[in-house]
């Protein structure tokens, strides 16, 4: 099916080939790509820093991610306009890894997730996005939004806290206990940032709200700090040490260097020991990163398809994401995936090809080298306010509220399950349980659709009268493990005191092993009670299942006919004889 080829194709650099080689690449397209790349690059700079901080590492590692992974994924991926880098969805996974294993452990887990993503691409799992129900997606993104917002309360209020507990309930308790010590100047800067971000879009200037918000907040924080107040900034919270021994505050204004991930600082500031036990410990986290990265990148690609009218290559996008997440950690980059908001901004800015994503990475690189001293003035309360807005946007609260108001009870249950498990435990548990609950509820709903009806008196279907003590029962719906036992148990009750029964099965599209077993038990019961069974109008799949099971006609006990009318005529003729 050509319209579904994008779900199965796999080619490195698929998007680049389709948009720059297969289609002529002109100077006009280049100009649009450069302008869009510059626009998105400016948007990405503070976001990359804020998301790195939220993930438990220094802000420069978020910039390294946008530079290295952003460039490689755009070059090798399968979605034309996706912009990749750090995203809010990963915070709930990356923060605990950084706390337990340090930067080195986080980078190792990222490399392992990249390998898993490439494996998923090679076995053509790009279509997995089709199997994630909407309530599951809304549930875990909403839960992630709540967790991210909770993690920002400390900097938003200017609380003096060294570290938050590991579990969510403990975090909330610790934050509640520390609230009386809030620092009003920090809260003021955070509220100023939040207010500008909320009201700026009403001006319809086309400038992203977080840029003026952070500029104003930085100026206000600088003035307040000169007045003797203590507003935390990136320069006051983070320091660096260059290989030549140079120390500084804020962000190092140098290019990222190649360093083996396991040689980066661990939880105690010393490199990790590379052994099998480390791989075992990090594997669950790597799997979680790979699963979330696959889901988010493919969701982003689907959203862009709707905007552009183009088709992405799902497996090629997974391949590009895998390559980006393998290479970036060797330069200090943390986990990356496609960012829906930045990708949408890329499209709105007029991007034509993946070149815009590569330009975006170069813009972030230029900012790292040229603007590092200025970026150090960004206040931490303002970054917390920025992330709270990001958390709200990614939670898609309006969609969740609409689902709670209008969706079936089963979908609401799935949503609430994923939402609560994401907050209280983690995303992997939430998605796993959510998909399982959704699958069970789906099976239940489909099973309830399978029904038996007595059509013995249906004169339009039964032109020829039935002999006495004969009945025709029509089965509607799939006969599978969840429905078959109920259906055939009901038939056993209906067939008592009958001489024979015709099962009209033209509406049975599926018969699985459970259905075949239940049918066999029903036929055995009828044989024991001298009830003849006639099966009419079998569809292809049920017929194939019965043939494979070796079910054959039994004289005077079991017969098969291709149509209902033929079955009735044969039964009537036999009776008359």
N, C-alpha and C positions, 0 to 999 in steps of 0.2 A: 504494500500500500504506500504509494509515493508520499501521501500527505502525512504519514507517520515515520518517514525515513529519518527525520531529525532525532527520533528517540533511539535509533540504533546505530547511526553512523559514528565513526571514530577516526579523527584525523588531527594531528598536531597542527596548530595554527589554522584551524578550520575557518574561523571568523575572518582572519587576515586574508586568507586565500579567496573566500567568497566575495569580500568587499573591496579588496585592493588588487587582486590578480584576475579573478574571473570577471569582475566588473572593472572597467577602466578607472584608474585613480587620477583625478585631475587636480590642478592647482586650486580650483574652486573648493573641492572637497578638503584639500590640505588646509586652506585658510579657515574653513569652518571647524575642522578638527583641532587646529591650534587654539583658536579662540575658545572653544568648548573646554579643551584641556586646561587652559589657563584658569578659566572660571571654576572648574571643579577642583583644580589643584589648590586654589585659594580657599575654597570651602573645606577641603580635606585637611589642611594643616592643623587648625585647632582641634578638629574632631579626632585626628590620629593621636595627638598628644593626650587629649582627655581620655580616650579609650584605653591608651596604654596605662595611664595612671589608675584608672578604674580596674584594670586587670592586675594591678599590683606591681608594676615595673615602672622604670623611669620614662619620661615622656619621649625621649629621643628614639626609643625602641618602636614606638608607634609610627614615627616618621620613617624609620628604616623599613618598616613593613610596607607603608604606602609606596616607598621608592622602589624597593626590590621586587616584592610580590606584585605590586600594582603594575609594574612594567612587564614582568614575565607572564603574568596571567593574561594581560591584554594581548601580548604577542602570540601566545600559544593556545588560548582558550577557544571556546565555541560560541560565545555570545558577542555580538558586534559592539554593543555600547555599554557593557558591564564595566563598572569601576570597582576595583577590588582593593581591600586594605583592612585595617582593624574594624570590627563592627561591634555594636552593643550586645548582640546576641551571645557573643563568646565570653562576655565578662563573667557570667555565673560559673563558667567552666574554668576559665584561665586563672581567676583570682585564687581559688583554693590550691591550684597547682603551684602558683608562684609562692604562696605562703608556705607550702610543704616542701617544695623542691627547689625554690629559688628560680632565678632567671635561667640557669642551665637546664633545670628539669623542664621548664616551660618550653624552651627551644627544642629539647629532645622530643617532647611529646608532639610538638608541631611537625618535626621531621617525620615521625612515625605516622602521624595523621596524613601527611602528604603521600606516603607510600600506600596507605590504605585507600586514599582517593584514586590513585593511579590503578590500583587493583580493581576498584569498583568500576572504573572506566573500561578496563580491559575485559571484564566479564559483562559489560553492557548493562550496568545498573542505572543508567541515566534516566530510565523511565520510572524509577522509584517514586518520583514526585507524584505520580498518578495514584499511589496507594496511601498517601498521607491525607486522611480526612480533614476537612476544614476546621471542625471543632478541635482537633488535636493541634493544628497549627496555631489557631487563635489562643488556645489554652496555654501552650508553652511560651508563646511570644508575650502574652499578657503576664504570665508568671515571671518571665525574665525582666519585663519592665518594672514590676514591683521590686524585685531583688536589686536591680540597678539603682532605682530611686532610693531604696533603703541604704545602700552603700554610700550614697552622696550626702546623707544627712549630717555626717560628722563634719565635712568641710563646709557644707551649706550653713551650718550654725556656728562654725568656728569652735567646735568642741575639742577639749584637750584629752585625747584618747590615744593610747599607743597602738593598740590593735583590737579588732573586733573578734568575738568568738566565732568558731567555725560554723555552727548551725544557725539557721535563720531566727529561731525563737530566742536564742542567746544574743544574737545581734540586736534584736528589737529591745530586749530587756536592758542590755548595756547602754544603748542609745537613750532609752527612757530615763535611766538612772543618771545619765550625764547631761540631760537637757537643762537642768538648773544652772549649769555653768556655761551657757551659750555666750558667745562674744558678739555683742550688738553691732560693732562696726563690720564684722564679717557677714553677719546676717543682712545688714544694709546693702553691702556690695552684691550679695547673692540675689536679694529681692530686686535691686536695680537692674541687674542682668536679666532676670526672669521677666520683669516688666517690659523691658525693651524688646525681648524676643517675642513676647505675646502681642504687643501692639504695633511693632514695626511692619508686619505684613500688611496692615491696613493702609499704609502709605503707598503700597504698590510701586515701589521703586525698582524692583527686580534684583536688589541687593539682598543676599541671604541674611536673615535676621541676626544670626549669631555673630556676624562680623562687626557691625556697629555696636552690638551689645558688649562684646569682649573689649573693643577699643575704649568705649566709655568707661567700662568697669576698671580697665587697667589704669586709665588716667586718674580716676577717683581713688583707687587703691594706692597709687603712687603719692598722691597728695596727702592722704590719710597717714601713710607710713612716714612721710616727712614731718607730720604733726606729732609724731611719737606713738602712733597706734601700731598695732602688730597684725597687719593683714598678711596672711600667708600667701606667698607667690611661688612660682616654679623655681625661682632662684634661691628662695629661702628653704625650700623643701628638698631640693635635689642638687646633688653635686656630682662631679665626674673627675676621673683621673686618666689622663692620656698616657700612651705607652712611653713617651719621653719624660714622664714624671710631672708634667704640667697638671695642676689641679684647678678647678673652677667651679662656679655655681651655675645651675641652670642646665643648659643644653650644650654639649660640645660642638663647636662650629666646624666640624671636620666630616669628611666622607666616612661612611661605615666601612669597617675593615673586616677581612676574612678571619674568623675565629671559630675553631671547632666548638660546637654547641656545648658539649660536656665540660669544656674548659672555662665556660662562663661561671660566674659566682653561683654557688648553691645556696641552700637555706641558711648556712652559717657564714656565707661570704667566701667559702673555699670551693674549688672545683669539685664536681661530682666524680665518683668512681664509676667508670664505664664497665659494667658487668651485666650478667643475665638477670640478676635480681632487680636492677634498675629498669630494664625493659619490661619485666613482669609487672612492676609497680606502676609504670606509666602507661601500660597498654590499655586499661579501661578508659583513662583520660583521653588517649589518642583516638580510641574508637568513638568516644563521645564527640570529640572535635571533628573527626571525619564525617560523622553522620550529620551534625549540625551544619558543617560547611557545605556538604552536598545539598541538603535541603534548602539552605538559604540561597546558595548560588543558583540553583535551578529555579527556585521561586522568583528570584530576580530576573532570570532569563525569560521566564514566562511572562512576567509583567512587561518587560521591554518588548517582547514579541507583540503584545497587545497594543503597545504604543506605536511601534514602527511598521507593523504588518509583515515583518520578516520572520524567519524561523531560525532558532539557534540549534546547534548540535549538542544534545544533552551530554553524551559521553565525552565529546571533545572538550566541553566546558569542565567536566570533572578532571580530565587529563591536565588541562591548564591549571586548575586549582591545585592539583597534586604537585605539579612541577614548581609552582610558586611557593608552596608551603614546604617543599624540600629545600629549595635554594635559599630562601630568605633567612632562615635561622642561622646559616653560616655567616651572615652579615649582621646578626643581632635582631632580625625581624621576627616578630611574634606571629601568631596565627592570623591568616587573612582569608577573606571570602568576599564575594560580591556584595556590595552595599546598595540596597534598593533605593534609598533616598539620594545618594550621590549619583547612582546610575540614572535615575529619573532626571536629576539636574543636568546631567551630561546630555541627555536627549533634548531637554528643553533649551539648552544652550546651542543647539544646532549641530551636534556631533554626527558624523557620517560613518566612521569606521573605528576599529580598535586603536587607531593612531591617537585618538583623543585621550584614551586611557594611558598610553605611553607618555604623551605630553604632560598629563596630570602628574605622573610620577616624577618627571624632570622638574616641574614647577616646585614640588615638595622638596626635591633635592636642592634646588636653588635657594629655597627658604631656609633649609638647614644650614647651608654654608654662609649665606649672606645676612640672614635675619635672626640668627640664634640669640644675640644679645637682647634684641627687642622682645623675642618670644619669652624670655626669662621673666619679664614683668607681668605676665598673665597671672591674675590672682586665683588662688585655689577655690574660693567661694564662687567665683564666676564660672570656673570650669565645672564645678558641681551643679550649678544652675543649668549650664549647657547640657550636661548629661541627664538631668531630670527631664528636660524637654525632649531629648532623644529617647529616653525611656517611655515617655508618654506617647510619642509618635509611633514607636515600634510596638507598643501594646495594642494598637488599633482598638482602643476602648469603644468607639461608636459601633464598630462591627460586633464587638463582644456583647454590648448591650442589646443590639438588635437581635443577635442570636438568642440571648436569654429570653427575649420577649416573644419571638416568633417561631423558634425551632422546635421540633419534636422533643419529647422528654428524653429520649435516648441521646440525642445530640447534646442537650444541656448537661446530662450526666457525664458524657465524655469530656466536654469542655471543663467542667468544674473539677473533674479528676486530674486532668493535665495541668490545669492552673494551680491547684493546691499542691500537687506532687512536685512541680517545678520549684515552687517557693520553699517547701519543707524539706525536699531531698535534692534531686538534681534533674536535669533535662532528660538524661537517658532513661531513667526510671519513668519519668512522666510520659515520654513518647512511647516507650515500650508498653506500659500499662494502658495508655490511651488507645493505642492501635489495637491491643488485644480486646479491650472493652468494646471498642467500636466494631471489631470483627464479630464478637459474640452477639452484640445487639443486632448487627446486620443479619447474621445467621438466624437469629430468633425471628426477625421480621420476615425474612424470606420463607422460613419454615411455616409461619402462620398463614402465608399466602397459599400454601398447598392445601387444597380442600377436596372432599369427596361429595358428589351430589348424585342423587337417584334420578335418572332421566328415563325411567321405564315408561312413563306416561307422556313423554315428549313426542307428540305426533309428527312434528316436522322432521325430527331426526330418525324416528322409528316408523318408517312407512309400513313395514311388515309387522303384524302383531306378534308379540312374544308368546311362547308357550306358557302354560301355567307353571307357577313356582320358579320362574326365571326372572332375573332383574338385570338392568344395565346400570352400571355406576361409572360416572365420568370423573376422572382424576384431573384436577387443574393444578399445575405448578410442578416444580422440580421435586423428584423423589430422591432426596439425599438423607444422610445420616440423621439430621435433626428433625426431619418431617416424616420419614418412612414408617417408623415404628407406630407413631400415632395414627397415620392414615390406614395402615393395614390392620391395626387393632380395631379401628372403627369399622372396617370392612368385615372383619370376623363377626362383630356384633350384628351387622346388617344382614349377613348371609345365613344366619340361623334359619332352619326350616326351609331352605331353598334347595331346589334340585340342581340349579346351575346359575352361574353368574357371568356376565360379560363385563370386562374392564375396558372401558373406552379411554385410550391413552394418547389421543392426538395432541393434547395440551401438556404432555409431560416432555419437557425438553431435555432433562438431565436425569439419569439414573446412575448413582454411584454404587460403590461396594456395599454401603450400608443399606441402600434402597434395594439392591438385588438380594441381599440376605433376608431382609424383611419380607420381600415378595416370595422368596422360597419357603419361608416359614408359613406364610399365608396359604400357599399352594398345598403344602404338606397337611395343614389343618383341614383344608377342603377335601383332600383325598381321604383323610381319616373319617370324614363325615359324609362321604359319598356325594360331594358337591362338585359338579363339573365346572372348570374354570376356562373361560375363553378370553383371550387377550386380543384386542383389535386396534389397528391403526397406530402401531409403534413408530415413533420418530427414529431418525438414524442413530443418534447416540445411545438411547436406551436399547435399541435392537442390537447394536454392536456390543454393548455391555453384556446382554443376555447370551449372545452367541459366544463371547469369550468365556463366559461362565459355564458354557456347555449345556444350557437349558434347552431341552428338546420337547416336541409334542409327545404327549402320552395318550394313547387311544382311550377314548371314553372318560378321560380325566383332565387333560390339558390340551388346548388347541390355540393356534395363532392364525389370524386372518389380517389381510392388508387393509380392509375397510370395515366400518361398523355395519354397513348394509350387508356385506358378504357374510359377516359373522351371524347376523340375525337370520338371514336366509338359510344358512347351513344348519343353525340350531332349529329353526322351524321345520325344515325338511327332515331332519333326523327325528324330531318329535312326532311329525306326522307319519313317518314310516313306522 
